[in-house]
Amino acid sequence: MHDPSARSKDLRLTAALAGISLALLVALTWSLTRLPRTGVSDAEVREQAVLELVRKGSGVFDTHPDPDVGKLLQPGLEEREGEETRLSTNRYGLREREHVWTKPDGTVRVVLLGDSYVMGYGVPAEDRVGVFLEQYLTERAGSKAEVECLHFGVSSWNAVAEATFVRRQLGDLRPDLVVQVIVRNDLNDLTGVRGFGATGRFTPQARSHADGIVRRRSQQELWGLRTPNPLLFGLDGESRGRWEEAGVAIERLARAVEAHGGTFLLVAMIPGFHSLVERYVASEVAPAEVVYLSSEFAMADEYRRAPSDPHWNRAGHEVVAKLLYGVAQERVLLPGLELAPWEEASGLVRGILDAGLAEAQSDEALRALTAELALTSELTFPSESPRVAGQVYGGVDSQGRVAPYASLVLARGGGGTLVLEGRRLGRPELTGGIARVYADEVLLEEIPLDGDRAFSFGLPLSDELARRDHIALRFECDDWVYDFDRSWRCVAFALERAAIVR
């Protein structure tokens, strides 16, 4: 029999959506909350309308009110094309089955935490590490318990976003084990979300930086290049500060998990840089709380989606799940399960993880990578050179235009004076504005932004700075203007030369 109330709801839903362009997604969502404008008085209808707009969109991300977390996936996605595979999400904005948020009594809950690796970039949901791990734990547990392995992964989350998201809800989540996976891009700025669920060019974690995004590769939209820079190398203040920030966030999470009665495990897969993980991150947690995936595993084509894509394929996820089982069994990370020994898993631990630990305890790989760098003591702009792009962490485009936050690295080369040359933009809006110039953590100068005059400074470095081989040159501006010809770029001044001279 036809349900009149259902027909009424359908008609009201149609009326609410009719005539409104999908291109006005944000405006429509706002208007649906204002009853006099839409005439929609049923909360359920409004919710259905928003879900319908989400269904018809193309982006996959959603904003999160916590600026340290920044974003999740959109809730309620059903087989949405995105992130190199089809995505379905639960009500919480995670690529995971629906589950009770507060852990039920009698359940052993494992939270797998990370970015696109944990989310399962490019693989079906059923081929991910947690699916395999849940199966292994259930099959080999000596005690009867409901085992639940949940994926808390969002593409381009950084280490701080990951750790913060779980730490701030531990009282409800109540995990027995948290496994955090960190990879090469976990020192990058977290990117925010713009309209239609696409990735923005700002970081919610430092909103005042505007579009001064820092990444370990030059931004495609600024340089037309994907040149790697030494952000991971720990050579300068920018890099070391980011390693330290990640270490603090992970340590806070580990101690919070422990305080809530759970255990914590950090899984590092940053080939060539495990010694820096050991120095800045592992030093903040107990040795039993860290494992390293060897470079041989990380670089093996049989476990990667493609030679140029290091994300795990199905086989990679399966191997990592076996490794996690082996570690959990040997280190008694899930005492409530009474896990049985498994020779295959133990063999992988002895092979892959022992090799990874040996890498972490030696600087040999890092020294070899550092020796390949060709960092110079002078950069000039404009430039289309990959060499110049490879010394820019973010916030400076190929024309030398500087964002509200910008950072680049210079080799000191024996010099003791920082030379800066550039020009002000001649924009009256910048009257009273200041650009603060830092060498690593030291404030060297404040440059007024008003007027249209060129500037040239020779700034002596302190004895402490003059003993360092590499220095991060950073600009923090308290005002800026828009460059309409470059998609609302935020620009404070133009840099023409930065050099450390004798």
C-alpha positions as CSV (number, residue, x, y, z in Angstrom):
1,M,0.0,0.0,0.0
2,H,1.3,3.5,-0.8
3,D,2.4,5.5,2.2
4,P,1.0,9.1,2.0
5,S,3.5,10.4,4.5
6,A,6.4,9.0,2.5
7,R,5.0,10.6,-0.6
8,S,4.7,13.9,1.3
9,K,8.2,13.7,2.4
10,D,9.4,12.9,-1.1
11,L,7.5,15.9,-2.4
12,R,9.0,18.2,0.2
13,L,12.5,16.9,-0.5
14,T,12.0,17.5,-4.2
15,A,10.8,21.0,-3.6
16,A,13.7,21.7,-1.3
17,L,16.2,20.6,-4.0
18,A,14.4,21.9,-7.1
19,G,15.9,24.8,-9.0
20,I,19.1,25.0,-6.8
21,S,22.3,24.3,-8.6
22,L,24.6,21.6,-7.3
23,A,27.4,24.2,-7.8
24,L,26.0,26.1,-4.9
25,L,26.5,23.2,-2.5
26,V,27.7,25.3,0.4
27,A,25.0,28.0,0.0
28,L,22.3,25.3,-0.4
29,T,23.3,23.5,2.8
30,W,23.2,26.8,4.6
31,S,19.8,27.7,3.2
32,L,18.4,24.4,4.3
33,T,19.0,25.3,7.9
34,R,17.0,28.6,7.5
35,L,13.4,27.5,7.5
36,P,11.7,30.7,6.4
37,R,13.8,30.7,3.1
38,T,13.3,27.0,2.2
39,G,10.0,26.3,3.7
40,V,11.4,22.9,4.8
41,S,10.2,22.3,8.4
42,D,11.0,18.6,8.8
43,A,14.5,17.9,10.2
44,E,14.6,14.5,8.5
45,V,13.8,16.0,5.1
46,R,16.6,18.5,5.6
47,E,19.0,15.7,6.4
48,Q,18.0,13.7,3.4
49,A,18.5,16.8,1.2
50,V,22.0,17.3,2.4
51,L,22.8,13.6,2.0
52,E,21.5,13.7,-1.6
53,L,23.8,16.6,-2.4
54,V,26.7,14.7,-0.9
55,R,25.8,11.7,-3.0
56,K,25.8,13.8,-6.2
57,G,29.1,15.5,-5.4
58,S,32.6,14.5,-6.5
59,G,34.9,15.4,-3.6
60,V,35.4,13.0,-0.7
61,F,36.5,15.2,2.2
62,D,34.6,16.9,4.9
63,T,35.8,19.6,7.4
64,H,36.3,18.8,11.1
65,P,35.8,21.5,13.8
66,D,39.1,20.6,15.5
67,P,41.8,22.6,13.6
68,D,44.4,20.1,14.7
69,V,42.4,17.3,12.9
70,G,41.2,19.5,10.0
71,K,39.3,17.0,8.0
72,L,37.6,13.6,7.7
73,L,36.0,11.8,4.8
74,Q,32.4,12.8,4.1
75,P,30.0,10.6,6.0
76,G,27.6,8.2,4.3
77,L,29.5,7.8,1.0
78,E,28.4,4.8,-1.0
79,E,31.0,3.6,-3.6
80,R,32.1,7.1,-4.4
81,E,34.9,7.3,-7.0
82,G,37.9,8.9,-5.3
83,E,41.4,8.3,-4.0
84,E,42.1,5.8,-6.8
85,T,39.3,3.5,-5.6
86,R,35.6,3.5,-4.7
87,L,35.0,4.8,-1.2
88,S,32.2,4.0,1.2
89,T,32.2,5.6,4.6
90,N,30.3,5.3,7.9
91,R,28.5,8.0,9.8
92,Y,31.7,9.2,11.4
93,G,33.4,10.1,8.2
94,L,35.8,7.1,8.2
95,R,36.3,4.4,5.6
96,E,35.1,1.7,7.9
97,R,31.9,-0.3,8.6
98,E,29.4,1.1,11.0
99,H,30.3,0.5,14.6
100,V,29.4,1.6,18.0
101,W,31.5,4.6,19.0
102,T,31.8,3.7,22.6
103,K,33.4,0.3,22.8
104,P,31.0,-2.4,24.1
105,D,32.0,-4.5,27.0
106,G,33.5,-7.8,26.0
107,T,35.0,-6.4,22.8
108,V,38.7,-6.2,22.1
109,R,39.2,-3.1,20.0
110,V,42.2,-2.3,17.8
111,V,42.5,1.1,16.2
112,L,44.7,1.4,13.1
113,L,45.6,5.0,12.8
114,G,47.3,6.8,9.9
115,D,46.8,8.5,6.5
116,S,46.2,7.1,3.1
117,Y,48.1,3.9,3.9
118,V,45.6,3.0,6.6
119,M,42.6,4.4,4.7
120,G,43.6,2.0,1.9
121,Y,44.5,4.2,-1.0
122,G,43.9,2.4,-4.3
123,V,42.7,-0.9,-2.8
124,P,39.2,-2.3,-2.0
125,A,38.1,-1.9,1.6
126,E,38.2,-5.7,2.1
127,D,41.9,-5.8,1.1
128,R,43.2,-3.6,4.0
129,V,45.4,-4.4,6.9
130,G,42.7,-4.3,9.5
131,V,40.5,-6.8,7.8
132,F,43.3,-9.4,7.7
133,L,44.5,-8.6,11.2
134,E,41.0,-9.0,12.6
135,Q,40.8,-12.4,11.0
136,Y,44.2,-13.5,12.3
137,L,43.4,-12.3,15.9
138,T,40.0,-14.0,15.9
139,E,41.3,-17.3,14.5
140,R,44.3,-17.5,16.9
141,A,42.9,-16.1,20.1
142,G,42.9,-18.5,23.1
143,S,40.1,-16.6,24.7
144,K,36.6,-16.0,23.4
145,A,36.1,-12.3,22.7
146,E,34.7,-10.1,20.0
147,V,37.6,-8.7,18.0
148,E,37.2,-5.4,16.2
149,C,39.9,-3.8,14.0
150,L,38.9,-0.3,12.9
151,H,40.7,1.9,10.3
152,F,41.1,5.5,11.3
153,G,42.8,6.8,8.2
154,V,42.3,9.9,6.1
155,S,44.5,10.8,3.1
156,S,47.1,13.5,3.8
157,W,46.5,13.6,7.6
158,N,49.9,14.3,9.2
159,A,51.2,12.8,12.4
160,V,49.8,15.5,14.6
161,A,46.3,15.2,13.1
162,E,46.3,11.4,13.5
163,A,47.5,11.4,17.1
164,T,45.1,14.2,18.1
165,F,42.0,12.7,16.5
166,V,42.3,9.6,18.7
167,R,43.7,11.2,21.8
168,R,40.8,13.6,22.2
169,Q,38.2,10.8,22.2
170,L,39.9,8.0,24.1
171,G,37.4,8.0,27.0
172,D,34.7,6.8,24.6
173,L,36.8,4.9,22.1
174,R,38.5,2.8,24.8
175,P,40.9,0.9,22.4
176,D,42.8,-2.0,23.7
177,L,45.6,-1.3,21.2
178,V,46.3,1.7,19.0
179,V,48.7,1.2,16.0
180,Q,49.8,4.4,14.4
181,V,51.5,4.2,11.0
182,I,53.8,7.1,10.0
183,V,55.2,7.6,6.5
184,R,57.2,10.1,4.5
185,N,54.5,12.8,4.2
186,D,53.7,12.9,7.9
187,L,55.8,16.1,8.4
188,N,53.8,18.0,5.7
189,D,51.3,20.6,6.6
190,L,47.8,19.2,7.0
191,T,45.7,20.4,4.1
192,G,42.2,21.7,4.7
193,V,39.0,21.3,2.7
194,R,37.5,23.6,0.1
195,G,34.1,23.5,-1.6
196,F,32.7,20.2,-2.9
197,G,35.0,18.1,-0.7
198,A,38.2,18.9,-2.5
199,T,41.6,19.5,-0.9
200,G,42.3,23.2,0.0
201,R,45.6,25.1,-0.2
202,F,45.7,26.1,3.5
203,T,46.4,24.3,6.7
204,P,43.8,24.5,9.5
205,Q,46.6,23.8,12.0
206,A,48.0,27.2,11.3
207,R,45.3,29.2,9.6
208,S,47.2,32.5,9.8
209,H,49.7,31.0,7.3
210,A,47.0,31.4,4.6
211,D,48.3,29.6,1.5
212,G,51.8,29.2,2.8
213,I,51.7,25.4,2.7
214,V,54.8,23.5,3.6
215,R,55.4,20.1,1.9
216,R,58.4,17.9,1.2
217,R,57.8,18.4,-2.5
218,S,57.4,21.8,-4.3
219,Q,53.8,22.5,-4.9
220,Q,52.7,21.7,-8.4
221,E,50.4,24.8,-8.6
222,L,53.2,27.2,-7.6
223,W,56.2,25.7,-9.6
224,G,54.8,23.3,-12.1
225,L,57.2,20.8,-10.5
226,R,57.2,18.0,-8.0
227,T,60.8,18.5,-6.8
228,P,61.6,16.9,-3.4
229,N,63.2,19.1,-0.8
230,P,65.1,18.1,2.4
231,L,62.2,18.6,4.8
232,L,62.7,15.0,6.2
233,F,66.5,15.4,6.7
234,G,66.6,17.2,10.0
235,L,69.3,19.6,8.7
236,D,67.6,22.9,9.7
237,G,65.2,24.5,12.1
238,E,62.1,23.9,9.9
239,S,62.8,20.2,9.6
240,R,63.9,19.6,13.2
241,G,60.9,21.5,14.5
242,R,58.5,19.3,12.6
243,W,60.2,16.1,13.8
244,E,60.0,17.4,17.3
245,E,56.3,18.4,16.9
246,A,55.4,14.9,15.6
247,G,57.3,13.3,18.5
248,V,55.4,15.3,21.1
249,A,52.0,14.5,19.5
250,I,52.8,10.8,19.3
251,E,54.2,10.6,22.9
252,R,51.0,12.4,24.2
253,L,48.9,9.8,22.4
254,A,50.9,6.9,23.7
255,R,50.7,8.0,27.3
256,A,47.0,8.8,27.0
257,V,46.3,5.3,25.6
258,E,48.3,3.8,28.5
259,A,46.3,5.9,31.0
260,H,43.1,4.5,29.6
261,G,44.3,0.9,30.0
262,G,45.4,0.2,26.4
263,T,48.7,-0.3,24.7
264,F,50.3,1.6,21.9
265,L,52.5,0.7,18.9
266,L,54.2,3.0,16.4
267,V,54.9,1.6,13.0
268,A,57.4,3.7,11.0
269,M,57.9,3.3,7.3
270,I,60.2,6.1,6.2
271,P,63.0,4.5,4.2
272,G,66.3,6.2,4.8
273,F,65.1,8.2,7.7
274,H,64.5,5.7,10.4
275,S,67.4,7.0,12.4
276,L,65.6,10.4,12.6
277,V,62.4,8.6,13.8
278,E,64.6,6.9,16.5
279,R,66.1,10.3,17.5
280,Y,63.0,12.5,17.5
281,V,60.0,10.2,17.9
282,A,61.0,6.8,19.3
283,S,63.0,8.5,22.1
284,E,59.7,9.8,23.4
285,V,58.1,6.3,23.8
286,A,59.2,2.9,25.2
287,P,61.3,0.7,22.9
288,A,58.5,-1.9,22.9
289,E,56.1,0.6,21.4
290,V,58.0,1.1,18.2
291,V,58.7,-1.0,15.1
292,Y,60.3,-0.1,11.8
293,L,59.4,-1.6,8.4
294,S,62.6,-2.2,6.5
295,S,63.5,-0.2,3.4
296,E,63.7,-3.5,1.5
297,F,60.0,-4.1,2.3
298,A,59.0,-0.5,1.6
299,M,60.7,-0.5,-1.8
300,A,59.6,-4.0,-2.9
301,D,57.4,-3.9,-6.0
302,E,55.5,-7.0,-4.9
303,Y,54.0,-5.0,-2.0
304,R,53.4,-1.7,-3.8
305,R,50.6,-0.5,-5.9
306,A,53.1,0.4,-8.6
307,P,56.8,1.1,-8.9
308,S,56.0,4.8,-8.7
309,D,53.3,4.4,-6.0
310,P,54.5,3.2,-2.6
311,H,51.1,2.6,-1.1
312,W,50.5,-1.0,-0.2
313,N,48.7,-3.3,-2.5
314,R,46.7,-6.3,-1.2
315,A,49.8,-8.3,-0.6
316,G,51.4,-5.4,1.3
317,H,48.4,-5.0,3.6
318,E,48.4,-8.7,4.3
319,V,52.1,-8.8,5.2
320,V,51.7,-5.8,7.5
321,A,48.8,-7.5,9.2
322,K,50.9,-10.6,9.8
323,L,53.7,-8.5,11.2
324,L,51.3,-6.8,13.6
325,Y,50.0,-10.1,14.8
326,G,53.6,-11.3,15.4
327,V,54.4,-8.2,17.4
328,A,51.2,-8.3,19.3
329,Q,51.8,-11.9,20.3
330,E,55.5,-11.6,21.2
331,R,55.1,-8.3,23.1
332,V,51.8,-9.2,24.7
333,L,50.1,-6.1,23.4
334,L,46.6,-7.7,23.6
335,P,46.8,-9.7,26.8
336,G,43.1,-10.4,26.9
337,L,43.3,-12.5,23.7
338,E,46.0,-15.0,24.8
339,L,47.4,-15.1,21.2
340,A,49.0,-18.3,20.0
341,P,52.5,-18.3,18.5
342,W,52.5,-18.2,14.7
343,E,55.7,-19.1,13.0
344,E,55.0,-17.3,9.7
345,A,54.3,-14.0,11.5
346,S,57.3,-14.5,13.8
347,G,59.5,-15.1,10.7
348,L,58.4,-11.8,9.2
349,V,59.1,-10.0,12.4
350,R,62.6,-11.5,12.4
351,G,63.2,-10.5,8.8
352,I,61.4,-7.2,8.1
353,L,61.3,-5.7,11.5
354,D,64.8,-6.7,12.7
355,A,66.2,-5.2,9.5
356,G,64.2,-2.0,10.1
357,L,65.5,-1.7,13.6
358,A,69.1,-2.1,12.4
359,E,68.4,0.8,10.0
360,A,67.0,3.0,12.8
361,Q,70.1,2.4,14.9
362,S,72.5,3.5,12.2
363,D,73.0,6.9,10.4
364,E,74.5,5.2,7.4
365,A,71.4,5.5,5.1
366,L,70.8,9.1,6.2
367,R,74.4,10.1,5.6
368,A,74.2,8.5,2.1
369,L,71.1,10.5,1.2
370,T,72.5,13.7,2.7
371,A,75.6,13.3,0.6
372,E,73.4,13.3,-2.5
373,L,72.0,16.7,-1.7
374,A,73.4,19.7,-3.5
375,L,72.1,22.5,-1.4
376,T,73.5,25.9,-2.2
377,S,74.0,29.1,-0.1
378,E,72.3,31.4,-2.6
379,L,68.8,31.4,-4.3
380,T,67.6,33.9,-6.8
381,F,64.1,34.6,-8.1
382,P,62.3,34.5,-10.6
383,S,63.4,30.9,-11.3
384,E,62.1,27.9,-13.1
385,S,65.0,25.8,-11.8
386,P,64.3,22.4,-10.0
387,R,67.4,23.1,-8.0
388,V,65.9,26.3,-6.5
389,A,62.5,24.6,-6.1
390,G,64.2,21.8,-4.2
391,Q,65.3,24.3,-1.5
392,V,61.8,25.8,-1.0
393,Y,59.7,24.2,1.7
394,G,56.7,26.3,0.8
395,G,55.2,29.8,0.5
396,V,57.5,31.1,-2.2
397,D,56.5,30.7,-5.9
398,S,58.7,30.6,-8.9
399,Q,58.4,34.4,-9.3
400,G,59.6,35.0,-5.8
401,R,56.2,36.1,-4.4
402,V,56.1,35.4,-0.7
403,A,53.0,34.1,1.1
404,P,52.1,35.0,4.7
405,Y,54.3,32.1,5.8
406,A,57.3,30.9,3.8
407,S,60.2,28.7,4.4
408,L,63.3,27.7,2.5
409,V,66.7,26.1,3.3
410,L,70.1,27.5,2.7
411,A,73.5,25.9,3.0
412,R,75.7,28.1,5.2
413,G,78.8,27.5,3.1
414,G,81.1,29.0,5.7
415,G,79.4,32.4,5.5
416,G,78.2,34.5,8.5
417,T,75.9,37.1,6.9
418,L,72.4,36.6,5.5
419,V,71.7,38.8,2.5
420,L,68.1,39.5,1.5
421,E,67.1,41.4,-1.6
422,G,63.5,42.0,-2.7
423,R,60.8,44.5,-3.4
424,R,57.7,45.7,-1.7
425,L,54.5,45.5,-3.6
426,G,53.5,49.2,-3.5
427,R,50.1,48.4,-2.1
428,P,48.6,50.9,0.3
429,E,46.7,48.1,2.0
430,L,50.0,46.9,3.5
431,T,50.7,50.1,5.4
432,G,51.8,49.1,8.9
433,G,52.4,45.5,7.9
434,I,55.5,43.7,8.9
435,A,57.5,40.7,7.6
436,R,59.5,39.0,10.3
437,V,62.6,37.2,9.2
438,Y,63.9,34.2,11.0
439,A,67.0,32.1,10.7
440,D,65.9,28.8,12.2
441,E,64.4,29.9,15.6
442,V,66.2,33.3,15.7
443,L,64.4,36.5,14.8
444,L,66.8,38.6,12.7
445,E,64.8,41.5,11.3
446,E,61.4,43.0,10.8
447,I,60.8,44.4,7.3
448,P,58.1,47.0,6.8
449,L,55.8,46.0,4.0
450,D,54.4,49.5,3.0
451,G,55.6,51.5,0.1
452,D,57.0,50.4,-3.3
453,R,60.7,50.5,-2.4
454,A,63.2,47.8,-3.0
455,F,65.0,46.5,0.0
456,S,68.4,45.0,0.7
457,F,69.6,43.7,4.0
458,G,72.8,42.2,5.3
459,L,72.0,40.4,8.5
460,P,74.8,39.0,10.6
461,L,74.3,35.5,12.0
462,S,75.0,34.8,15.7
463,D,77.9,32.6,16.6
464,E,75.5,29.7,17.3
465,L,73.9,30.0,13.9
466,A,77.2,30.4,12.2
467,R,78.2,27.0,13.4
468,R,75.3,25.3,11.7
469,D,75.7,23.8,8.2
470,H,72.2,24.5,7.1
471,I,69.7,27.2,8.1
472,A,65.9,27.5,7.5
473,L,65.1,31.0,6.3
474,R,61.5,31.7,7.4
475,F,59.2,34.7,6.8
476,E,56.1,35.3,8.9
477,C,54.0,38.3,7.7
478,D,51.2,39.9,9.7
479,D,49.5,41.3,6.6
480,W,49.1,40.6,2.9
481,V,47.1,41.3,-0.2
482,Y,45.5,39.2,-2.9
483,D,46.9,38.4,-6.3
484,F,43.7,38.0,-8.3
485,D,45.5,36.8,-11.4
486,R,46.7,33.7,-9.4
487,S,43.5,32.5,-7.9
488,W,43.4,34.7,-4.8
489,R,47.0,34.0,-3.9
490,C,48.0,35.7,-0.6
491,V,51.1,37.7,-1.2
492,A,53.1,40.0,1.2
493,F,56.3,40.9,-0.8
494,A,58.6,39.7,-3.6
495,L,61.9,38.0,-2.8
496,E,64.7,38.4,-5.4
497,R,67.7,37.0,-3.6
498,A,68.5,35.1,-0.4
499,A,72.1,34.2,0.3
500,I,74.5,33.4,3.1
501,V,77.8,35.1,2.3
502,R,81.2,35.5,3.9
